[in-house]
């Protein structure tokens, strides 16, 4: 090397790693060298690897009430735990976007949290005092919120960002699925609202608008209940037999969700017009999230992973798409 470089350049050059020296030599001594021509290809390979990343699955959680995180003997508890571990240990997302039944914005406008730090919203009444001390550690992502706003705008959906805490449709079930002690969710979490409507097609399109996030290793989770009638709960609680509409509606929803994706939107919309629909959901806030999930799923099939018929409630859990091996 002493024959190639003047002595005054030797000290700093000799401090460089050998690989850098080889690159400098290749570029300087042969501008048309094979190494120089390979450099663009290396960048392309890196970009292609991100393009080949499998799409993340989409999930629908029946989240239960604010007691779900404390009632470890309820049958849904290990189910939510298993789903959470599947997401953190197999899917390994870089972020999670959640749609909860407990945030409806405007009839024709969606809101989303664009703050990094927020509190919890204890949107329930008449529960033990410790329920109002629940915590769930999370961090938002202003950058991801901006990305979602861009996607919604591109789809013609009116939306705005604001600061809002996580409601119990998120933190109660997430404290089971993503227990801070046993299975922490170590990635940003951004909550997006529903429309304040019972329009299944509008919510399906909302899911379609954010589907591209799945190609960016972001998991979409929608939370509600597959049957949710609080009015009838006081009459049926403790009974070993669920109310008839619980079984009939939950089964009909399963059939529609698991239909071929080419007809799924139509079949799911028809479910909301069934005679038992307003018994199963006097107001359809807990049903609309599954339409968002199905819309985000695109051509991926939906699968009911588990359900339970209990009093005036049903607890179906769905996954759309597959978990990569």
C-alpha positions as CSV (number, residue, x, y, z in Angstrom):
1,X,0.0,0.0,0.0
2,X,3.0,2.3,0.6
3,X,3.6,2.4,-3.2
4,X,0.1,3.7,-3.9
5,X,-0.3,6.5,-1.4
6,X,1.9,9.4,-0.3
7,X,3.3,8.9,3.2
8,X,1.3,12.0,4.5
9,X,-2.0,10.1,3.9
10,X,-1.0,6.8,5.6
11,X,-1.8,7.5,9.3
12,X,-5.6,8.1,8.8
13,X,-6.0,5.6,6.1
14,X,-4.5,2.9,8.2
15,X,-7.0,3.5,10.9
16,X,-9.9,2.7,8.5
17,X,-11.4,-0.9,8.5
18,X,-10.0,-3.2,5.9
19,X,-13.4,-3.5,4.2
20,X,-13.6,0.3,3.7
21,X,-10.1,0.4,2.3
22,X,-11.0,-2.3,-0.2
23,X,-14.0,-0.4,-1.3
24,X,-12.1,2.8,-1.7
25,X,-9.4,1.0,-3.8
26,X,-12.1,-0.6,-6.0
27,X,-13.8,2.7,-6.7
28,X,-10.7,4.7,-7.2
29,X,-8.6,2.2,-9.2
30,X,-11.5,0.9,-11.4
31,X,-14.6,3.0,-11.7
32,X,-16.2,0.3,-13.9
33,X,-15.2,-2.5,-11.5
34,X,-17.7,-5.3,-10.7
35,X,-17.8,-4.1,-7.1
36,X,-18.9,-0.6,-8.1
37,X,-21.6,-2.0,-10.4
38,X,-22.9,-4.2,-7.5
39,X,-23.6,-1.3,-5.2
40,X,-27.0,-0.4,-6.7
41,X,-27.9,-4.1,-6.6
42,X,-27.2,-4.3,-2.9
43,X,-29.7,-1.5,-2.3
44,X,-32.3,-3.2,-4.4
45,X,-31.9,-6.5,-2.5
46,X,-32.5,-4.7,0.7
47,X,-35.6,-3.1,-0.6
48,X,-36.9,-6.4,-2.1
49,X,-36.5,-8.1,1.3
50,X,-39.1,-5.7,2.8
51,X,-41.4,-6.2,-0.1
52,X,-41.3,-10.0,0.5
53,X,-42.4,-9.7,4.1
54,X,-45.7,-11.6,4.7
55,X,-48.8,-9.6,5.5
56,X,-49.7,-9.5,9.1
57,X,-53.0,-11.2,10.2
58,X,-56.0,-9.1,11.3
59,X,-57.7,-9.9,14.6
60,X,-61.1,-9.4,16.1
61,X,-61.2,-9.7,19.9
62,X,-64.4,-10.1,21.9
63,X,-63.0,-8.0,24.8
64,X,-65.6,-8.5,27.6
65,X,-66.2,-6.0,30.4
66,X,-63.7,-4.2,32.7
67,X,-63.7,-7.3,34.9
68,X,-62.1,-9.5,32.2
69,X,-58.6,-8.7,33.3
70,X,-59.4,-9.8,36.9
71,X,-61.5,-12.9,36.3
72,X,-58.8,-15.4,35.6
73,X,-61.2,-18.3,35.8
74,X,-63.4,-17.1,32.9
75,X,-63.0,-19.3,29.8
76,X,-62.0,-16.4,27.6
77,X,-58.9,-15.6,29.8
78,X,-56.5,-18.2,28.4
79,X,-57.9,-17.6,24.9
80,X,-56.9,-13.9,25.0
81,X,-53.6,-14.9,26.5
82,X,-52.9,-17.3,23.6
83,X,-53.8,-14.7,21.0
84,X,-51.6,-12.2,22.6
85,X,-48.6,-14.6,22.7
86,X,-49.3,-15.4,19.0
87,X,-49.0,-11.8,18.1
88,X,-45.9,-10.9,20.2
89,X,-44.0,-14.2,19.7
90,X,-44.9,-15.2,16.1
91,X,-46.2,-12.1,14.2
92,X,-43.8,-9.7,16.1
93,X,-45.3,-6.5,14.8
94,X,-43.5,-3.2,14.7
95,X,-46.8,-1.5,15.8
96,X,-50.4,-2.2,16.6
97,X,-53.4,-0.2,15.4
98,X,-56.6,-0.9,17.4
99,X,-60.3,-0.1,16.7
100,X,-62.5,-0.3,19.8
101,X,-66.3,-0.5,20.1
102,X,-66.0,2.2,22.8
103,X,-64.9,5.0,20.5
104,X,-67.3,6.3,18.0
105,X,-66.5,9.7,16.5
106,X,-68.8,11.2,14.0
107,X,-71.3,9.7,11.5
108,X,-69.0,10.6,8.6
109,X,-65.6,11.3,10.3
110,X,-63.0,9.1,12.0
111,X,-60.7,10.3,14.8
112,X,-57.5,8.8,16.0
113,X,-55.0,9.3,18.8
114,X,-51.9,11.1,17.6
115,X,-50.3,11.7,21.0
116,X,-47.4,9.6,22.2
117,X,-48.4,9.6,25.9
118,X,-52.1,9.3,27.0
119,X,-54.1,8.2,30.1
120,X,-56.7,5.5,30.3
121,X,-60.4,6.2,30.1
122,X,-62.5,4.4,32.7
123,X,-65.7,4.4,30.6
124,X,-67.8,2.2,32.9
125,X,-69.9,2.6,36.1
126,X,-70.7,0.7,39.2
127,X,-67.7,-1.5,39.4
128,X,-65.3,-2.1,42.4
129,X,-63.0,0.8,43.2
130,X,-59.8,-1.1,42.1
131,X,-61.2,-1.3,38.6
132,X,-60.7,2.5,38.3
133,X,-57.0,2.1,39.2
134,X,-56.2,-0.2,36.3
135,X,-53.1,0.6,34.3
136,X,-51.8,-0.4,30.9
137,X,-48.4,0.8,29.8
138,X,-48.3,2.0,26.1
139,X,-46.8,4.5,23.8
140,X,-48.4,6.1,20.8
141,X,-46.8,7.0,17.6
142,X,-47.4,10.4,16.0
143,X,-45.6,9.2,12.9
144,X,-47.9,6.2,12.5
145,X,-50.9,8.4,13.2
146,X,-49.9,10.6,10.4
147,X,-49.5,7.6,8.1
148,X,-53.0,6.4,9.0
149,X,-54.4,9.9,8.3
150,X,-52.8,9.8,4.9
151,X,-54.3,6.4,4.1
152,X,-57.8,7.6,5.2
153,X,-57.5,10.8,3.2
154,X,-56.4,8.8,0.1
155,X,-59.5,6.7,0.5
156,X,-61.8,9.7,0.7
157,X,-62.5,9.2,4.5
158,X,-62.7,12.4,6.6
159,X,-60.4,12.0,9.6
160,X,-58.5,14.0,12.2
161,X,-56.0,13.4,14.9
162,X,-56.3,14.3,18.6
163,X,-55.2,13.3,22.0
164,X,-57.3,10.6,23.6
165,X,-56.7,7.9,26.2
166,X,-57.3,4.2,25.7
167,X,-60.8,3.0,26.7
168,X,-61.6,-0.3,28.4
169,X,-62.4,-1.8,25.0
170,X,-58.6,-1.7,24.6
171,X,-57.0,-1.9,28.0
172,X,-59.1,-4.5,29.7
173,X,-58.6,-7.2,27.1
174,X,-55.1,-6.1,26.3
175,X,-54.1,-6.5,30.0
176,X,-54.9,-10.2,29.4
177,X,-53.5,-10.6,25.9
178,X,-50.5,-8.4,26.5
179,X,-49.9,-8.7,30.2
180,X,-47.2,-6.2,31.2
181,X,-45.7,-8.8,33.5
182,X,-45.9,-11.9,31.3
183,X,-46.3,-10.8,27.7
184,X,-45.7,-7.0,27.2
185,X,-46.6,-5.3,24.0
186,X,-43.3,-3.7,23.2
187,X,-44.3,-1.6,20.2
188,X,-46.3,1.6,19.6
189,X,-50.1,1.4,19.9
190,X,-52.4,3.8,18.1
191,X,-56.2,3.7,18.6
192,X,-58.6,4.7,15.8
193,X,-62.3,5.4,16.3
194,X,-65.3,3.9,14.5
195,X,-67.8,6.0,12.7
196,X,-70.7,6.9,14.9
197,X,-73.1,4.8,12.8
198,X,-74.4,1.3,12.2
199,X,-73.3,1.2,8.6
200,X,-71.5,-2.1,7.9
201,X,-70.3,-1.1,4.5
202,X,-68.8,2.2,5.7
203,X,-66.9,0.3,8.4
204,X,-65.8,-2.4,5.8
205,X,-64.4,0.5,3.7
206,X,-62.7,1.9,6.7
207,X,-60.9,-1.4,7.1
208,X,-60.0,-1.5,3.4
209,X,-58.5,2.0,3.7
210,X,-55.9,0.9,6.3
211,X,-55.2,-2.5,4.9
212,X,-51.8,-1.3,3.5
213,X,-50.5,-1.2,7.1
214,X,-50.4,-5.0,7.0
215,X,-47.6,-4.8,4.5
216,X,-45.6,-2.7,6.9
217,X,-45.5,-5.3,9.7
218,X,-48.3,-3.5,11.6
219,X,-51.1,-5.6,13.2
220,X,-54.7,-4.4,13.1
221,X,-56.8,-5.5,16.1
222,X,-60.5,-4.7,16.3
223,X,-62.4,-5.2,19.6
224,X,-66.0,-5.6,20.4
225,X,-68.4,-8.5,21.2
226,X,-70.0,-10.8,18.7
227,X,-73.2,-10.6,20.7
228,X,-73.7,-7.7,23.1
229,X,-77.0,-7.0,24.9
230,X,-76.5,-5.4,28.3
231,X,-80.2,-4.7,28.6
232,X,-81.0,-8.4,28.8
233,X,-78.0,-9.3,30.9
234,X,-79.8,-8.6,34.2
235,X,-82.5,-11.1,33.3
236,X,-80.2,-13.8,32.0
237,X,-77.0,-13.6,34.2
238,X,-76.3,-16.8,36.0
239,X,-78.4,-19.0,33.7
240,X,-76.7,-22.0,32.2
241,X,-78.6,-21.5,29.0
242,X,-77.8,-18.5,26.7
243,X,-80.7,-16.6,25.2
244,X,-81.8,-18.0,21.9
245,X,-80.7,-15.0,19.8
246,X,-77.1,-15.3,21.2
247,X,-76.7,-18.7,19.5
248,X,-78.5,-17.9,16.3
249,X,-76.8,-14.6,15.6
250,X,-73.3,-15.7,16.6
251,X,-73.6,-18.7,14.3
252,X,-74.9,-16.5,11.4
253,X,-72.0,-14.1,11.9
254,X,-69.5,-16.9,11.8
255,X,-70.9,-18.2,8.5
256,X,-70.7,-14.7,7.0
257,X,-67.2,-14.0,8.3
258,X,-65.9,-17.3,7.0
259,X,-67.5,-16.9,3.6
260,X,-65.3,-16.6,0.5
261,X,-63.8,-13.1,0.5
262,X,-65.4,-12.4,-2.9
263,X,-68.9,-12.5,-1.3
264,X,-67.9,-11.8,2.4
265,X,-68.9,-8.1,2.4
266,X,-72.3,-8.8,1.1
267,X,-72.9,-11.7,3.4
268,X,-71.8,-9.8,6.4
269,X,-74.0,-6.8,5.6
270,X,-77.0,-9.1,5.4
271,X,-76.3,-10.3,8.9
272,X,-77.2,-6.8,10.3
273,X,-80.6,-7.1,8.7
274,X,-81.5,-10.4,10.3
275,X,-84.6,-10.5,12.6
276,X,-82.4,-11.3,15.6
277,X,-79.8,-8.6,14.8
278,X,-81.3,-5.9,17.1
279,X,-81.7,-8.4,19.9
280,X,-78.0,-9.4,19.6
281,X,-76.9,-5.7,19.2
282,X,-79.5,-3.1,20.3
283,X,-76.8,-0.6,19.2
284,X,-74.2,-2.1,16.8
285,X,-71.1,-0.5,18.2
286,X,-69.7,-3.8,19.4
287,X,-70.4,-5.4,16.0
288,X,-69.0,-2.8,13.7
289,X,-65.3,-3.6,14.5
290,X,-65.5,-7.0,12.9
291,X,-66.5,-5.3,9.7
292,X,-63.4,-3.1,9.9
293,X,-61.3,-6.3,10.4
294,X,-62.9,-8.0,7.5
295,X,-62.3,-5.0,5.2
296,X,-58.7,-4.8,6.3
297,X,-58.3,-8.5,5.5
298,X,-58.7,-8.0,1.7
299,X,-58.6,-11.4,0.0
300,X,-57.6,-13.3,3.2
301,X,-60.1,-15.6,4.7
302,X,-61.6,-15.2,8.2
303,X,-61.6,-17.9,10.8
304,X,-63.5,-18.1,14.0
305,X,-60.9,-19.3,16.5
306,X,-63.1,-19.7,19.5
307,X,-66.5,-18.6,20.9
308,X,-68.7,-18.9,24.0
309,X,-72.4,-18.3,24.4
310,X,-73.1,-16.8,27.8
311,X,-76.4,-15.2,28.9
312,X,-76.9,-12.3,26.5
313,X,-73.3,-12.2,25.2
314,X,-71.2,-14.1,22.7
315,X,-67.4,-14.1,22.8
316,X,-66.2,-15.0,19.2
317,X,-62.6,-14.4,18.4
318,X,-61.5,-14.1,14.8
319,X,-58.3,-14.1,12.8
320,X,-58.1,-13.0,9.1
321,X,-55.1,-14.4,7.2
322,X,-52.5,-16.7,8.4
323,X,-49.6,-16.5,10.8
324,X,-46.3,-16.9,8.9
325,X,-44.4,-20.1,9.9
